[in-house]
C-alpha cells in the first residue's frame, strides 16, 4: 500500500515518486468503486515558495 501524502507534511519532500499512487473516486476503501481510478506518480515537483507551514491553506 502506498503512503497517503499530506502536502503540508515535511515527509512529502522525501518521497520517491515510484512509491506513490494517486487514487480518485475511492469512496469506500473496502472494495473497488465503480469510478475508482489509480494513477502512478511520475514526478514530484515541490513548489519553490512552499514554506512548510499551513498559512493560507484552504
N, C-alpha and C positions, 0 to 999 in steps of 0.2 A: 504494500500500500504506500502511496506517495504521501509526503508530508503536506499538511494544509498550511498554506502561506498566508501570513498576515503581513501586508506590505509595510506596516509600521514597525515590524519586528526587526531587530538587528540581525537575526539569523537569516533574513531574506537575502542579504548581500553575500552570504557564504554558500548559498545553494548552488548546486550544479544542475544545469538545465535538463540533463538526461534523467534526473531523479524526480522531476516534477511533472504532474499531469493536471491539466485543467479540465474540470468536469462541469458541464452545463446541463440544465434540465433535470438534475438529480434531486427530486422532491422527497424520495424515500430511499435511504441508503440500504435498506433491507433487501431490495431487489432492483433489477434494471427497469427503469421507467421507459415508457413509450418514446419520449422525446429526449432521453438522456444521450449526451454525446461526450466523448472523451478525446482530448487533444494532447499530444506530446508537445512539450515546450522545446523550441529550437534554440532560443537565446533568452537570457535575462538581461534587460537593459535598465540599470539603475538610473533614476532621474538625477541629473547633475546638480540640482539645487535641493535635493532631499536632505533634511537636517536631522532626521532620526526622531522627530517629535510628532505629536498628533495635532499640532497647532494648525487650525484651518481645515481639519479633516471633516468630511461630510458624514 
